[in-house]
C-alpha cells in the first residue's frame, strides 16, 4: 500500500484573487514545429547500460578485487515536477535519480521507461511514444520493450480520447501517414500511396506546413490552401469550407453553417444540426461543453451542449451580473459575478442560478477591461469544483469547493493538474514533506499519496 501523509488544510478565509478562468481543453500533443506547440522538455538523463561481467582466466591467482561501485540510492520522494501529466491520460511520468518512471494513475502500477534518446510525448493503454523530433520510438508499456524505432517519423497528433496517434513521414515528394492505436497495433499502416498526395492543391510544400488533427476515422488538415477532411479508411479528401466551431475529440467536428451549429460524425461522415442559433452566438468552450449566449442576446440565459451526448442544458443566470463564464459540467456552472467596478466574486451555481457554496471575492485590478491578477483553471469532480491557479502563477491560492456541503477550502499546497481518474498532482512547497504528491479527490483531499513509497 502506498504511504499516505495526512495534510491539514487551512480553513477557507474567503480572501483571494481570481480572474478570467482558463478552462482545460482536451489534452493534445503535437511535435515541435507545428503552430502553437510549446517546445518539449528535454530530460537530459541517460540510462546506464547493463553492467558487463569481467571473467578472470584460470591461470590468474591474484586476490585483488575491484571495489564495487556504490549503487545510487532508491528514490523515496518525487522531488521535481513530473514531465508528463494530463487530464485524459492514464499515466504520470517523472524522473528521479536518473531513472524514468511511468505511473498508472488508475491501477497504481509503476514501471520504468527508456526515454534517454528523447522525450515521452504520449502514453495511453499499452502505447508510449518517445521522440527526439527526428525519430519516434514506439514502446509497449505492458511488455516493457520497443516495438519499433524509425528515423524520420514524427508524431503529428496524439490525443488520449482518440485511442490512437497520427504519425507522418516525408517520403520523397510525398507525405506518408499512419495511425497507431493505444494497443500498439497499426490502425492504418504508414504509407504515402494516398489520395492526399494526388490532390492538386496539397503539394508537399503545403503538407509540410500543415497542422493535423486526428479525429475518429478522419484527419483534419489545416493548410495555407484551406481546411480539408481526409478519411484514412475510405482514402478520400474533401475540402471543408465552413468555419470550425470546435475540434472535438469525441469522433465529431462542429462547424457553423449559416446560423446553425452542425456536427460532422468523423466515423460515418454524416452531418446533423446540433443547435439552431438564430443570431450568431457568443461561444465559450471547456473540456466538456460548448456554451452559447441565449438567442435574444440579453446574456441572462445560456445553452450548454454536452460534447459527448449533444444534449442541451439551459442555465438561467438572470439573477446575477455575469462578467464571464469559466466552465460548466452537468448542472453546475462557474462564473465571475461583477458587483461593482472594484468588486468581483467567483461563483458556483446550479442551472437555476442558485449559489451552491460561499463565493470567493477577488481584488481584480482592471486595466482596459482585462484582468491583471490570477486566472484559474476549473475542474469538476463529483460534488467538488477545483480552482487551480498553478497554470498561470504560483502566487495565488487554489480552492476546492464542496458543492454538496457548501464549503470552500483554500489549500496549503499548490495544485498543478487534475486527471480524469480524480487524481490531482500537487506540490508541497516547503517543510518536511516538500515535494510532489498525488491526492485522490474521490476520497480524502487532505491526504498526500507518494507513489514511490511502497
N, C-alpha and C positions, 0 to 999 in steps of 0.2 A: 504494500500500500504506500502511495506517495505521502510524504510527510506534509502535514498541513500546519500552518503557523497562524495562530489567532492574531487578528489585527483589529485594534479598536478604531472605530471611525469617529471622527469629530461630528458632533450633532450639527444639524443644519443651522446656519446663522442668518440665512436669508440675505446675505450681502455678497455680491459677486458682480462680475461684468459679463455681459452677453451681447453678441452682435449677430449680424446676418449669419444664419446657420449654413454650413457646408454639409450637405447630406451625402452619405456614402453611396456611390454608384456601384453597379455590378463590377466586381473586380475583374480587371482585364490586364493582360500583359502583352506587350509587343516589344520587338527588338529595337535597340538604338538606331537612330537614323530616320524613324518614322515620325511624322509631325506630332508634337505634344508629348513625346515619350521621354520620361526622365532617364538619365544615364543609370545603368545598372551598377550596383555596388560591387567592387572587386574585393574578394575576401583576402587576397594576398597570402593565403595559407597554403602549405604544401604537405601532402601526406607522405610520411616516411615509408619507403618500400619495406617489404618484409625482410627481416634480417637474414643474412647468409651465414650458414653454419660452416665454420672452417674445420677441416679434418687434419689430423696430425699423422704423418707417415709412421708406420710401425716401428722403424729403427730409431725414432726420436725418443729419448728418455728424459728430456728436460722436464722439470716440475714447475717451470714458470707458467703462470696463467695471466690472462688479461683481465684486469679489473672490470667487472660488469658495469655497463653504463646505467646509471640510475634512471628508472622509468619516471616519466612525467606523472605527477600525482593526478588521480582521477578528479575531474571537476565535480564540485559539490553544489555549485550555485551558478546561475546564469548571470554573468557579470556585464555582458554587453548586449545591446538591443538585438533581438532576433532579426535576421535579414530577410525572412520570408514569413509573412503572416497576413492573411486577408480574410474577408468576410466569408467567401464561398468555399475556400479550400478546406480539406480535411487536415492539413498539416501546418506545423510551425517548424522553421529551420533556424538553427543558431550554431555558433562556433564557440568552443571552449577548449583551451589548451591545445590548439591546433587540430582538434577533431571536429568534424562537421556532423551535427545531429539532425535527424528528422523525427519529429514527434507527432504522432497521430492524436489530434485533439479529441477524437471521439472514443477511440479504444485505449488510449494511454500507452500504446506501444512505441518504443524508442528504437531507432536504427541509425547506423552511421552511413553517410553517403560520400562518394569521392568527387568533390567539387573543386579539386585543386587546379583543374585546367580551365575553369570558368566559373560562372555564377549559376545558381539554381534560379530558373525563371518560371517554373511551373511544376506543381506537384498535386496530383489528384488520382485517386484509385491506386492502380499499380504503376502509373506513369510518372516519371520525373524527367524534365528536360533541363540539361545543363549546357550552357552556351558560352563561348568566348567571342561571339559576334562574327566569327568566320566559319564556325562549325558547330554542330549540335551533337551532344551525346544523349542517346535515348536510354534511360536507365529503368530497369524493372525493380521497383521497390520491394516487392514480395520475394523475388529470387535473390536480390542483392547483387545484381550483375548488369553490365551494359548489354543492351540488345543490339545496338549498332552505334557507330561513330562515323559521320560522313562529312568530309570537308565541303564547304560551300553552301551547306544547307543552313538557312536561318529560320527562326520562328517568327512568322508574320502576325499571328494572332493566337492567343490562348485564353480561354475563359472556362472556369471550373464548371459552370452550369451548362455548358455545351457538351460536356463529356468528351471533348476532343480538342486537338490543336491543329492549326494550319501551318504547314511548313512550305517554304519556297526555295528555289534554287535557279540561278541563271544557267541556261543551257544553250550556249552559243547566242543566236539571235532570238531565242525563245525563252519563256519563263515556265519552269516546271512547278506544279502544285501537288501537294499531298496532304491527306488528312489522317492523323493518327489518333486512335481512341485512348481513353483512360485505362483500357485493358492491355495497352502496349501492342495492339493489333492495328494494321492499316485499314481504315475505312475506305480510303481511296489511295491507291499506290502512287508514289511520286512519279509524275510523267509530264512531258511538255507537249505530247500529242493531244492537244485540246483545242476546242473551238475558240478559246481566248486568244490563242496565237494565230488564228486565221481571221480575226476581226480587223477590219480596215483601220479603225481608229486606235486600237490597242497595240501600238507598236512597243518594241522593247523599251524605248525611252520613256514611254508613258507608264508602262507596267513597273519599271524600276522606281518611279517616283510615287506610285500609288499607295494609298492606305487601305488595308484589307480588314474586313470583319467577317469572321466565320459565324454563321447563324443558321442552325438547323442543317439542312442539306444544301444551303446556298452560301455563296461568298459575295458579300457586298464590296464592290471595288469603287473607291472614291478617287478619281483621277482628274488631271487637268483638262481632260476631254469630257468630263461629266461623270455621273454615277451609273454603275452597271451592276446587274444581278447575274451571277453565274451559278448555274446548277451543276455541281460536280457529279450528280447522279445521272442527269439527262444530257450533260455536255452541251448546254445551251446558254447563250448570252443575251440578256435583254436590257436595253437602256432604261434607267429609272429617272423620269423627268420631274416627278413631284418632289416637293420639299419633304425632307425627313423630319418627323416629329420626335421619334425615339428609336434608337437602335437597341431593341430589347434582346435579351439572351434567352427568351422563352420560346424559341422557334417561331418568332414573328418579328416583322418590322411594322412600324406605324408611320404612315405618311399623311400629308394633308392633300386632299383632293377637293377642289372648290372650297366649300366651307365645312367640309366633313373631315373627320379623322378616320382613316381607312387602315385596316390591318391586312398585311400580306403574310399568309402562312408560308414559312420558308421551308416546309417539308412538302406541301402539296402545291404551292403556288396560287392557291385560291385567295380571293380578297373578300372582305366584308366591312361594312360600315360599323365602326365602334361607337362613334359619338357624332350626333348632328349638332354642330357647333352654333349654327346661325352666324353670329358675328365671329370674327377671328378672335379667339380667346387668348388670354394670358396663360402661359403654361408653366407649371412648376413640376419638377421631377425629383424622385428619390429612388431608392433601390427596390421599391415595391409598387409604387403607384405613379400615376400621372394626374396632375391637377389642372382643372380648367376653371377660370373665373366664370361665374354664373352668366347666363345668356343675356340678361338685361344690362350687364356691365356695371352693376352697382357695387360689386365686390363684397356683398354681405353673405352670399352663399357660394359654395364651392362643390363641384362634382369631382369625385375621386374615382379613377378607373383602376381596378386591380389588374396588374400586368399578367398574373397567372390565370385568372378566370375571366377577365374583361367585364366583370360585373361592376355596376355603379353604386357608389355610396355618396349621399349628399350630406354636406356639413353646413349647418346654419350657424354662422358666427356673427350674426347681425347685432348681438348684444355687446360685441367687443369692437374696439378700434384697432383693427388688424393692420399692423405695419408690414409684416412679411410672414409668409408661411414657410416653415422649415422642413416639415416631414409629417407623414401620416401612415398609419398601419391599422387595419381593422376598423375599429370605431374610435380611434384616438388620433388627435392632431396636435402638433406642436407649432406655436406661432409666437411672434413678438407683438405685444399689445402696447400701443402708444397712448400714454395718459396725458402727456404734455410734451413740449419740445425738449424738456430735460429729463423726463421720467418714462422709462420703458420697462416692461416686465416680460420674462419668458413664461408662457402659459401652456399647460397641457389640458385639453378639454375633450369631451366626447362629441359625437356628431350633432347633438342638440345645442352644443355650446356650453354645457355645464363644466365648470372648472373641477378637475379631478384631484388636484393637490395644490399646496401653497405655491403661489407664484414666486419667481426668482427676480428680484429687482436688479437693475444694472445701471451703472454710471456710463451712459453712452454719449461720448463726445461726438457730435455730428458736425462734419465739415463738408459742405457741398452735397449734403444728402447721403453721405457714405459713412458707415461706421469706421472708427479707427481704434476700436477696442477688440476684445476677443471675439472669435467666431467659433461656433460649436458644431460638431457633427452629432447627428441624432441617431440613436439605435433603439429599436423596440424589441423587448424580450419578455413575453408574457405580460404580467402586470407592471413591469418595470420599463421606464424610459430613461435612457442613459444619455447625458450631455457630456461630450468629450471635447475638450479644448486643445488636446495634445497635437492635433494635426496642424495647428496654427502656431501655438505658442505654449511654453511651459509656465507662463506667468499667472495663468488664470485657473481657478479651481474647476474640478469636474463634479458632476452631480449625478446621483441615482435617485429617481423619483418613483416611489411606490404608489401607483395609481389606485390600488385597492385600499390601502390604508391612509392615503393622502399624505405620506411622509416624504420629506425631501432631505436627502443626506448629502452633505459636502464631504467628499472623500479626502483622506490624507495621503493617498497615493495618486500617481499620475496614470490616467487611462490612455493607452496608446492605440488600441484597436479592439474590436469585438468580432467574434466568429459566429457563424450561423448555429453552431452547437451550443452557444451560450457561454463559451469560454472567453474570458476577457484578458488581454495582455496588459499588465500594469507594471509600473516601476515604483519601488520604494527608494526615494532619492538619498536617504542617509540613515544612519543608525545601524544597529546590529544586523538587521535584515536587509541592508542595502543590496539592491539587485533587481532582476526582472522575474516576475511570477505570473501565474495564471489564477484567475478567480472564476469559479463556476457560478454564474448569475442565476442558475436554476436552483441552487441550494443556498449557500452562505456567502453573502457579499462581503463579509468581514473575515474570510479565511483565505490565506495565501497558500497556493499549491506550488511546490517546487518539483518540476518534472525530473530533475537529476537526483532527487533524494528518494531512493527506493525504500 
